[in-house]
Amino acid sequence: MQPQELAAPALEAPPDRRTFSSLGVEPFLDRALAAMAIRRPTAVQAACIPPILAGAPFFPRSRRTGSGKTIAFAIPILQALARDPYGFFAIVLTPTRELAFQISEQFRVLGAAANVHSTVIVGGMDMMKQAIELRKRPHVIIATPGRLVDLIKSNEGEYSLQRVKYLVLDEADRLLTPTFAPELSFLIDQLPPHSERQTLLFTATLTDPVLALQEKPQAPNKPKVFTHVSRDVITTPAGLTQNYVFVPSQVREVYLTYLLVHLAELTGAQPLHAPAAQPASSSKGSSSAGKKGAKRSSAADDAAPALPQTILFVAHCRTAALLSALFSSLPAPIPCTALHSHLSQSERLASLAAFRRHAVPLLIATDVGSRGLDIPEVACVVNWEVPRVADDYVHRVGRTARAGRRGTAITFVTEGDVELVQVLEERIGTQLTELELPEEPVLELLNSVSMAKRMAHMELHSEGFGQRQENNRKKHGGGSDDKKKQKRPQQHGQKNASAQAAGKGGAVKGKKATAGGAKERGVAAKKQA
């Protein structure tokens, strides 16, 4: 049977009339949802819940945001579990630790009335405690593949997964890559055959491995893998204002500092953070260099800018740590916290908690924070550089303007990024609007930012930032973090970047011609320092 774009009978009603009970959700879960103030299903939930409950062999498609995705697979799992409760009933795999904890919270709240026991198995946490948790045979395991494999191998024969009824791959396009292939292969070998379990794939990107699995012929009378594809990969939220700032690469930190200091007035977003009430040292979870800088400058808290809740995305862990330390070293420090893979898991969770409760207005994150995380009140997203893959851009800016809210995304573009932006605009079907920053006031910050940057470099060097990770990589024959690049899966329908960019006008048309002048201004500014 070929994949069909069918609608369950419940979907025939207008969207505003749908209820969870009309989708087949049982009363105890309907009550749990109501207690969470969730009374109407989202489009994703309405598309997914009925076919998962019925095991229907088709692939529903959604062109709206993936908001509510966890509930879309948690409800059918919990409903089936209530009929036949036993340990190791379902396994949910995610590519990131933070997403695992977020999913676990949903299962905890929804399953409380039925005494559902779930556990999180991820790296960076005490392995002995996790082994003890698994011995209690929780109903639902939410895990990153690597740590779950480690526990199974180190306790051979103790954790049988032969009765697992549900396997969920969340962010399947990330999981079905060479990076996770050995772990996934091992885990699937531990599970019962396809005919005895239901496999659910949730993905925001149609990669070749996802398509291959989706189109794989099935044995007679055997249900196909249910796959939900969120179509927001080619669109950005309706309430999102998308800007770019064209900057000379030599003075990018100066422009960024000016942008953050004036972000509220430039975007109209209201700050939720009171600078005087919360010292910059709340950037717990950032580098220790950032914490030192926060302590040193705590007396200047009254001068800290009032920022709207903002996520600054960067490509590398070291960049996140450096900018965190730089902002803490400014004469008027910018309160911030960092989220990247060089932090311990407790530091990462503390960073997210501080940002969620508005203790700090700025989260500096690598792409570990771009997928799945639901932080409702993010007003702005800033890209330190143009993402090299358009879908990464969509995931990043999707952290703001969620659930009908408004938001702003600002991307820094240097003289070498023009073609990347043109490809991006072609992919998302939208031209970015230039946000011009006044050059003279920006360059007035040059000396203080340059000094803070030097201090940040020294602090990261003195604390040996990344040395433990580098030693581990050398021990296992790997390269440095900045040099080691994961091979990305080919995205379905993605064109060659240079072919896409050729002849495109786009928002940055003509900027390449002016890049030389911008570069000269940057060099001149650097000499002034």
C-alpha positions in Angstrom: 0.0 0.0 0.0 1.4 3.4 -0.9 1.4 6.3 1.6 -1.8 8.2 1.4 -2.7 11.7 2.6 -6.0 10.7 4.3 -7.9 12.3 7.1 -9.3 10.5 10.0 -13.1 11.0 10.4 -12.6 13.3 13.4 -10.7 15.7 11.1 -13.8 16.4 9.0 -15.0 18.9 11.7 -13.8 22.4 11.4 -10.5 22.9 13.4 -12.1 25.0 16.1 -14.7 22.3 16.8 -12.3 19.4 17.3 -11.9 18.0 20.7 -9.5 15.4 22.1 -12.5 13.0 22.8 -13.5 13.3 19.1 -10.0 12.0 18.2 -10.5 8.9 20.4 -8.7 10.1 23.5 -10.0 8.5 26.7 -11.5 10.6 29.5 -8.6 10.3 32.0 -6.2 11.8 29.5 -8.7 14.4 28.4 -8.9 15.5 32.1 -5.1 15.6 32.3 -4.9 17.8 29.2 -7.6 20.1 30.6 -5.6 20.4 33.8 -2.8 21.7 31.6 -5.2 24.2 30.0 -5.0 22.3 26.8 -8.6 21.9 25.5 -8.3 21.8 21.7 -5.9 19.7 19.7 -3.4 21.4 17.4 -3.3 20.5 13.7 -0.3 18.2 14.4 -2.2 16.4 17.2 -5.4 16.1 15.2 -3.4 14.6 12.3 -1.4 12.1 14.3 -3.4 10.9 17.3 -6.2 8.9 15.4 -3.9 7.0 13.0 -1.4 6.2 15.8 -4.3 4.9 17.9 -5.6 2.8 15.0 -2.2 1.8 13.6 -3.4 3.1 10.1 -0.9 2.5 7.3 -0.6 6.0 6.0 1.5 9.1 6.4 -0.4 12.3 7.5 1.2 15.5 6.4 1.0 18.8 8.2 1.9 22.2 6.8 1.7 24.0 10.1 4.1 24.3 13.0 5.1 21.1 14.9 3.8 22.7 18.2 2.3 20.0 20.4 4.2 17.2 18.7 5.1 15.4 22.0 1.5 15.2 23.1 0.7 13.8 19.6 2.7 10.6 20.4 2.5 10.6 24.2 -1.3 10.4 24.3 -1.6 7.1 22.2 1.3 5.5 24.1 -0.3 6.4 27.5 -3.7 5.2 26.3 -2.3 1.8 25.2 -0.2 1.6 28.4 -3.3 2.1 30.6 -4.9 -1.0 29.1 -1.8 -3.3 29.6 0.7 -1.7 31.9 4.2 -3.2 32.2 7.8 -2.1 32.3 9.7 -1.0 29.2 6.5 -0.4 27.3 7.8 2.4 25.1 11.2 3.9 24.2 11.5 7.5 22.9 14.8 8.3 21.3 16.0 11.9 20.8 19.2 13.4 19.4 19.7 15.9 22.3 19.6 15.7 26.1 17.5 18.8 26.6 14.8 17.5 24.3 14.7 14.2 26.3 14.1 16.1 29.6 11.4 18.2 27.9 9.6 15.1 26.6 9.9 13.4 30.0 8.1 16.3 31.7 5.2 15.9 29.3 4.9 12.2 30.1 5.2 12.9 33.8 2.3 15.3 33.8 0.0 13.4 31.5 0.7 10.1 33.1 0.4 11.2 36.7 -3.2 10.0 37.2 -2.3 6.6 35.8 0.9 6.3 37.9 3.0 6.1 34.8 6.7 5.9 35.6 9.1 7.3 33.0 12.9 7.9 33.2 15.5 9.9 31.3 18.6 8.2 30.2 21.2 10.6 28.7 24.9 11.3 28.8 26.4 13.7 31.3 24.5 12.2 34.3 25.4 9.6 36.9 25.4 6.2 35.1 25.0 4.2 38.3 21.8 6.1 39.2 20.5 5.5 35.7 21.2 1.8 36.0 19.2 1.7 39.2 16.4 3.5 37.5 16.3 1.0 34.7 16.2 -1.9 37.2 12.9 -0.4 38.4 11.6 -1.2 34.9 9.9 2.2 34.1 7.0 2.2 31.7 8.6 4.7 29.3 12.3 5.3 28.6 13.2 8.7 27.1 16.9 8.5 26.0 19.7 9.6 23.8 20.9 6.5 21.9 24.5 6.5 23.1 23.9 6.4 26.8 21.1 3.8 26.5 23.4 1.5 24.5 26.2 2.0 27.1 23.9 0.9 29.9 22.6 -2.2 28.1 26.1 -3.3 27.1 27.5 -2.8 30.6 24.6 -4.7 32.2 24.4 -7.5 29.6 21.2 -9.5 29.9 19.7 -7.4 32.7 17.5 -5.1 30.6 15.4 -7.1 28.1 13.6 -4.9 25.5 11.8 -7.7 23.8 8.4 -6.6 25.0 8.7 -2.9 23.8 5.4 -1.9 22.1 6.4 1.6 20.9 9.6 2.9 19.5 9.5 6.7 18.8 12.3 8.5 16.9 11.8 12.2 17.6 13.8 14.5 15.2 14.2 11.4 13.1 16.1 13.2 10.4 18.9 13.9 13.0 18.8 10.3 14.4 18.9 8.6 11.0 22.4 9.8 10.2 25.9 8.1 10.3 26.5 9.7 13.7 23.8 7.6 15.4 23.8 4.6 13.1 25.8 2.1 15.3 23.7 2.9 18.3 20.4 2.7 16.5 21.4 -0.6 14.8 22.3 -2.1 18.2 19.1 -0.9 19.9 16.8 -2.1 17.1 18.4 -5.5 17.4 17.3 -5.6 21.1 13.7 -4.9 20.2 10.9 -7.2 19.1 10.3 -7.6 15.4 8.4 -4.9 13.5 5.2 -7.0 13.5 5.1 -6.8 17.3 5.7 -3.1 17.9 4.7 0.2 16.4 7.5 2.5 15.2 6.7 6.3 15.0 9.0 8.8 13.3 8.6 12.5 13.8 10.7 14.7 11.5 10.9 18.2 10.3 13.0 17.4 7.3 12.6 14.8 4.5 16.1 13.4 4.3 16.9 10.5 2.0 17.2 8.0 5.0 13.7 9.0 6.2 12.3 8.6 2.7 13.9 5.2 2.2 12.4 4.0 5.5 9.0 5.5 4.7 8.9 3.8 1.2 10.4 0.5 2.3 8.1 -2.4 1.2 6.4 -4.1 4.1 5.5 -7.7 4.6 1.8 -8.7 4.1 -0.5 -7.6 6.8 2.3 -5.7 8.5 1.6 -1.9 9.2 3.9 0.6 7.7 6.1 2.8 9.8 3.9 5.8 10.8 5.8 9.0 9.9 4.7 12.5 10.6 6.4 15.2 8.4 6.1 18.8 9.7 6.1 21.0 6.7 7.3 24.1 8.6 10.8 23.2 7.2 10.1 25.3 4.1 8.3 28.1 5.9 8.9 30.4 8.8 6.3 31.5 11.4 3.7 34.0 10.1 4.4 36.5 12.9 8.1 36.5 12.4 10.0 39.6 11.2 13.2 38.6 9.5 16.1 41.0 9.3 19.8 40.9 8.5 22.7 43.1 9.6 25.5 43.6 7.1 28.7 43.9 9.1 32.5 43.8 8.4 33.8 40.5 9.8 36.6 42.2 11.7 34.3 44.1 14.1 31.3 41.7 14.3 31.5 41.6 18.2 31.2 45.4 18.3 28.1 45.4 16.1 26.6 42.5 18.2 27.1 44.4 21.4 25.4 47.5 20.1 22.5 45.4 18.7 21.9 43.7 22.1 22.2 46.9 24.1 19.6 48.6 21.8 17.5 45.5 20.9 14.4 46.5 22.7 14.2 49.9 20.9 15.1 48.4 17.6 12.5 45.6 17.7 9.9 47.0 19.9 10.0 43.8 22.1 9.5 44.3 25.8 12.1 43.1 28.3 10.9 40.5 30.8 14.2 40.7 32.8 14.9 43.3 35.5 18.6 43.9 35.4 19.0 45.5 38.9 17.1 42.6 40.6 19.2 39.8 39.2 23.0 40.0 39.0 24.9 38.9 35.9 26.3 36.0 37.9 23.0 34.3 37.2 24.6 33.1 34.0 25.1 29.8 35.8 25.9 27.1 33.2 28.0 29.4 31.1 31.7 29.0 31.1 33.5 29.6 34.3 35.1 32.5 32.6 31.7 34.0 32.2 31.0 33.4 35.9 34.3 35.1 36.9 33.4 38.1 34.7 30.0 38.2 36.3 31.4 38.4 39.8 33.9 41.1 38.8 31.3 43.3 37.3 28.3 42.8 39.7 28.6 46.3 41.0 27.7 47.6 37.5 24.4 45.7 37.4 22.3 48.9 37.3 24.0 49.7 34.0 23.1 46.4 32.4 20.8 46.8 29.4 17.2 45.7 29.6 17.0 43.0 26.9 13.9 41.1 25.6 14.2 37.4 26.0 16.7 36.5 23.2 18.6 33.4 21.9 21.9 34.0 20.2 22.8 31.1 18.0 26.4 30.3 17.2 28.1 27.4 15.4 30.8 26.4 17.9 31.0 25.7 21.6 34.1 27.9 21.9 32.3 30.9 20.3 29.4 30.5 22.8 31.9 30.5 25.8 33.9 33.4 24.4 30.9 35.6 23.8 29.5 34.7 27.2 32.8 35.7 28.8 33.0 38.8 26.6 29.6 40.1 27.7 30.4 39.5 31.3 33.6 41.5 31.0 32.0 44.6 29.5 31.9 47.8 31.7 28.1 47.4 31.6 27.8 43.6 31.5 25.1 41.9 29.6 23.5 39.1 31.7 23.7 35.9 29.8 24.0 32.1 30.1 25.3 29.5 27.7 24.1 26.2 26.3 26.6 23.9 24.5 28.0 20.4 24.7 31.1 21.3 26.6 29.0 22.0 29.7 28.1 19.3 32.2 24.4 18.2 32.0 23.6 19.9 35.3 25.1 23.2 33.9 23.0 22.8 30.7 19.8 22.3 32.7 20.6 25.2 35.0 21.2 27.4 31.9 17.8 26.5 30.5 16.1 26.9 33.8 17.6 30.4 34.3 16.5 31.5 30.8 13.0 30.0 31.1 12.3 31.8 34.4 13.6 35.1 33.0 16.6 35.2 35.4 18.7 36.1 32.4 17.5 37.6 29.2 20.2 36.2 26.8 20.8 32.5 26.0 23.9 31.9 23.9 23.4 28.5 22.3 24.8 26.1 19.7 22.4 24.1 17.6 21.8 21.9 20.6 19.1 24.5 21.4 17.6 24.9 18.0 15.3 21.8 17.8 12.4 20.8 19.9 12.9 23.0 22.9 9.7 24.9 23.7 10.4 28.3 25.4 7.2 30.3 24.7 8.3 33.8 25.5 11.4 34.2 23.2 11.1 37.6 21.6 14.2 37.6 19.4 16.6 35.1 17.7 20.0 36.4 16.6 22.2 34.3 14.3 25.9 35.1 14.8 26.6 33.7 11.3 24.4 32.6 8.4 23.5 28.9 8.8 25.1 27.0 6.0 21.9 24.8 5.7 18.6 26.6 5.2 16.7 24.1 7.4 19.0 24.9 10.3 18.0 28.6 9.9 14.3 27.6 10.0 14.8 25.5 13.2 16.7 28.4 14.9 14.2 31.2 14.1 11.4 28.8 15.0 12.3 29.3 18.6 10.5 32.7 18.4 7.0 33.7 17.1 5.6 30.5 18.4 1.9 29.6 18.8 0.7 32.8 17.1 3.0 35.2 18.9 5.2 37.8 17.1 9.0 37.6 17.1 12.1 38.9 15.4 15.0 37.1 13.8 18.2 39.0 13.0 21.1 37.3 11.1 24.6 38.7 10.9 25.9 38.8 7.3 29.5 39.4 6.4 31.1 40.1 3.0 31.5 36.4 2.3 28.0 35.4 3.1 26.0 36.9 0.2 25.4 33.7 -1.7 24.4 31.8 1.4 21.7 34.4 2.1 20.5 34.2 -1.5 20.2 30.4 -1.1 18.4 30.9 2.2 15.9 33.3 0.7 15.2 31.0 -2.1 14.6 28.1 0.3 12.2 29.9 2.6 10.5 32.0 -0.1 11.1 35.2 1.8 13.5 38.1 1.4 15.3 39.3 4.6 15.0 43.0 5.3 18.2 44.9 6.1 18.4 46.4 9.6 21.0 49.2 9.4 22.9 50.1 12.5 24.5 53.5 12.8 28.2 53.1 12.2 29.5 56.0 14.3 27.7 55.0 17.6 28.6 51.4 17.0 32.3 52.1 16.6 32.3 54.1 19.8 32.1 50.7 21.6 35.1 49.4 19.8 37.7 50.0 22.6 35.6 48.6 25.4 34.5 45.5 23.3 38.1 44.9 22.1 39.3 45.0 25.7 36.5 42.6 26.9 37.3 40.2 24.0 41.0 40.1 25.0 40.0 39.4 28.6 37.6 36.7 27.5 40.3 35.0 25.4 42.7 35.0 28.3 40.1 33.6 30.7 39.2 30.7 28.4 42.9 30.0 27.9 43.7 30.0 31.6 40.8 27.7 32.4 41.8 25.3 29.6 38.4 25.5 27.9 37.7 22.4 25.8 40.9 20.7 26.9 39.1 17.7 28.4 37.1 17.2 25.2 40.2 17.6 23.0 42.1 15.0 25.1 39.2 12.6 24.8 39.1 13.1 21.0 42.8 12.5 20.7 42.5 9.4 22.8 39.9 8.0 20.5 41.6 9.2 17.3 39.4 12.2 16.6 40.2 15.7 15.5 39.4 19.1 17.1 35.9 20.2 17.6 36.1 23.0 15.1 37.7 20.8 12.4 35.5 17.8 12.9 32.4 18.2 10.8 29.5 15.8 10.8 28.3 14.7 7.4 24.8 16.0 6.9 22.1 13.9 5.3 21.1 15.0 1.8 17.8 16.8 2.1 15.0 15.8 -0.2 14.7 18.3 -3.1 17.6 20.4 -1.9 19.4 22.1 -4.9 23.0 22.8 -5.3 23.7 26.0 -3.4 25.7 27.8 -6.1 23.0 26.9 -8.7 20.3 28.3 -6.5 22.2 31.5 -5.8 23.1 32.1 -9.5 21.2 35.1 -10.8 19.0 35.6 -7.6 18.2 39.1 -6.6 17.3 38.6 -2.9 17.5 41.0 0.0 21.2 41.3 -0.2 21.4 42.1 -3.9 24.2 44.5 -4.4 25.7 44.0 -1.0 28.6 42.0 -2.4 29.6 45.0 -4.4 29.7 47.1 -1.3 31.5 44.5 0.8 34.9 46.0 -0.1 33.8 49.4 1.4 32.5 47.7 4.5 35.7 45.8 4.9 37.8 49.0 4.5 35.7 50.6 7.3 36.2 47.6 9.5 40.0 47.7 9.0 40.1 51.4 9.6 38.0 50.9 12.8 40.4 48.2 13.9 43.4 50.5 13.5 41.7 53.1 15.7 41.8 50.5 18.5 
